[in-house]
Amino acid sequence: MSGAPGERGLRARDLALSAGGRTLLAGLDLLLAPGERLALVGPSGAGKTTLLRTLATLVDPAAGSLSLDGQPPQRVGYPEWRRRVVLVPQVPAFHDTTVAVALARPFSFRVASAPFPEARARELLARTGLEASAVLSQSARTLSVGQQQRVALVRALLVEPECLLLDEPTSGLDAATTSQVEALLSDLPGTACLIVTHDAVQASRLAPRTLDLAPLVRAVSQ
């Protein structure tokens, strides 16, 4: 099913999610408009990570439909969808390569390959509290979880997605670095952000609107 004619943004309609044969939630309707920031909260096991993976078309929903600017994934094309809607997981996975190679990797997949924007990469690393000269030559796998989270965020931002799906993006960071990352996330004009957080105060800082999955989880369990 397509979205409404002329609709802009990432849309989920009557979405149901399941994992391990268990229904996590059902009846989810969501529109993430261009440039909008939305915080996603809910109890442990509510399906927050599964929802992000579903919106990124990495897993299929149990029911319901997705659209991007009114078009379903099949019409957009899955590679194009995943270029425009990018997931940054809580625990990123990296190949055994340097940070520089990891950051440049998405650019090697493009048909009309764009040059790797090294200057932009260095700027974004600095804005997340990472010194480019210190980390670019390091193995991405040897970084701390907090460093890996920031490198994954920078890698996502470099491809300039329309929608950024962030799973607990500051969970491995101290307070000072969290503030740096939050400042960056608040300065992404035109990029929609769906941000999973367990911190209600952080949710209010990062987004003017919050989606709580708890009612949908309770409805399924009744």
C-alpha positions in Angstrom: 0.0 0.0 0.0 1.3 3.5 -0.9 1.0 6.5 1.3 -1.3 9.5 0.6 -0.6 11.3 -2.7 1.9 14.0 -2.2 2.7 12.9 1.3 6.3 13.6 2.4 8.3 11.7 5.0 8.5 8.2 6.4 5.2 6.6 7.2 4.1 3.4 9.0 0.5 2.4 8.9 -1.2 -0.1 11.3 2.2 -1.7 11.9 2.6 -4.9 13.9 5.9 -6.2 15.1 6.9 -9.7 16.2 10.1 -11.5 17.4 10.6 -15.1 18.2 7.0 -15.9 17.5 5.8 -13.3 19.9 3.8 -10.2 19.0 5.6 -7.2 20.4 3.0 -4.5 19.5 0.3 -3.8 16.9 -1.6 -0.9 15.5 1.3 1.5 15.2 0.7 4.6 13.0 3.7 6.9 12.5 4.6 9.8 10.3 8.2 11.2 10.5 8.1 14.4 8.5 11.1 15.8 6.7 13.4 17.5 9.2 11.3 16.4 12.2 12.9 15.0 15.4 10.8 12.4 17.3 11.9 10.6 20.5 10.9 6.9 20.9 10.4 5.6 24.4 8.9 2.4 26.0 9.6 -0.4 28.4 12.3 -2.9 27.8 11.2 -5.5 25.3 8.6 -3.1 23.8 10.1 -3.5 20.3 11.9 -0.2 20.0 15.0 -1.7 18.2 12.7 -4.0 16.1 10.7 -0.9 15.0 13.9 0.9 13.9 15.1 -2.2 12.0 11.6 -2.5 10.4 11.6 1.1 9.3 15.0 0.6 7.8 13.6 -2.4 5.9 16.1 -4.8 7.6 13.2 -6.9 8.9 9.7 -7.3 7.7 6.7 -6.2 9.8 4.2 -8.8 11.0 1.5 -6.7 9.5 0.9 -3.2 8.1 2.8 -1.1 5.6 5.6 1.3 5.1 6.1 4.2 2.7 8.6 6.9 2.0 7.3 10.0 0.3 4.1 8.1 -0.4 5.9 5.1 -2.1 6.3 1.6 -0.7 9.8 0.0 -0.3 9.2 -2.2 -3.4 8.7 0.9 -5.6 11.5 3.0 -4.0 13.9 0.0 -4.2 15.5 -1.4 -1.1 19.1 -0.1 -1.8 17.7 3.4 -2.4 15.4 3.1 0.7 18.4 2.2 2.9 20.4 5.1 1.5 17.7 7.5 2.4 16.7 5.9 5.7 19.8 5.0 7.7 19.9 3.0 11.0 22.6 3.7 13.6 22.5 0.7 16.0 23.3 0.9 19.7 26.1 -1.5 19.2 27.6 -1.0 15.7 29.3 -3.8 13.8 32.5 -3.0 12.0 34.7 -5.0 9.7 38.3 -5.4 10.7 39.4 -2.2 9.0 40.6 1.2 10.0 38.1 3.9 10.9 39.0 5.8 7.7 38.1 2.7 5.6 34.9 2.2 7.6 33.8 5.8 7.0 34.5 5.6 3.3 32.9 2.2 2.8 29.3 3.4 1.9 30.7 5.5 -0.9 32.2 2.4 -2.6 28.6 1.0 -3.1 27.2 3.8 -5.1 26.7 3.3 -8.8 27.7 6.9 -9.5 30.4 6.9 -6.8 30.7 10.2 -5.0 34.2 11.0 -3.6 34.6 10.4 0.1 34.2 13.8 1.9 37.2 13.5 4.2 37.0 17.1 5.3 33.4 16.7 6.3 34.3 13.4 8.1 37.0 15.2 10.1 34.6 18.0 11.0 31.9 15.6 12.2 34.4 13.5 14.2 35.5 16.6 16.0 31.9 17.6 16.7 31.4 14.2 18.4 34.5 14.7 20.5 36.8 12.5 18.4 40.2 13.7 17.2 40.4 12.6 13.5 44.2 12.4 13.5 44.0 10.0 16.5 41.2 7.7 15.3 41.2 7.5 11.5 44.2 5.1 11.4 42.9 2.9 14.3 41.1 -0.4 13.8 37.4 0.3 14.2 37.0 -2.9 16.2 39.4 -1.8 18.9 37.5 1.3 19.7 35.4 1.6 22.8 31.6 1.2 22.5 31.2 4.9 22.9 33.8 5.7 20.2 32.2 3.1 17.9 28.8 4.7 18.4 30.1 8.1 17.3 32.0 6.7 14.3 28.8 4.9 13.2 26.9 8.2 13.6 29.4 10.1 11.5 29.3 7.4 8.9 25.6 7.7 8.7 25.7 11.5 8.4 28.2 11.4 5.7 25.7 9.8 3.2 23.3 12.6 4.0 20.2 10.5 4.7 16.7 11.9 4.7 15.8 9.9 7.8 18.2 8.9 10.6 17.1 6.1 13.0 19.1 6.3 16.2 19.1 3.5 18.8 20.3 4.8 22.1 23.0 7.0 20.4 24.5 8.2 23.7 24.2 5.1 25.9 28.0 4.6 25.9 29.0 8.2 26.5 29.8 10.4 29.4 27.8 13.6 30.2 30.2 15.9 28.3 30.3 13.8 25.2 26.6 13.3 25.3 26.1 17.0 25.2 28.3 17.2 22.1 26.4 14.5 20.3 23.0 16.1 21.3 24.2 19.4 20.0 25.1 17.8 16.6 21.7 16.0 16.4 19.9 19.3 17.1 21.8 20.9 14.2 20.7 18.7 11.2 18.4 20.9 9.2 16.4 18.8 6.7 17.3 15.4 8.3 14.4 13.7 10.1 15.6 11.9 13.3 13.8 9.1 15.2 15.7 8.7 18.5 15.3 5.8 20.9 16.2 6.8 24.5 15.4 5.5 27.9 15.9 8.9 29.4 12.8 11.1 29.5 14.8 14.2 30.1 17.0 13.5 27.1 13.9 12.9 25.0 12.6 16.3 25.9 15.9 17.9 25.0 16.2 16.2 21.6 12.7 16.2 20.3 9.5 18.3 20.6 7.4 15.1 20.3 7.7 11.7 22.0 6.1 8.4 20.9 5.6 6.0 23.8 5.2 2.4 22.8 3.9 1.3 26.2 0.1 1.6 25.3 0.6 -0.5 22.2 2.4 -3.1 24.2 -0.3 -3.2 26.8 -3.0 -3.6 24.2 -1.3 -6.7 22.7 -0.8 -8.3 26.2 -4.5 -7.9 27.2 
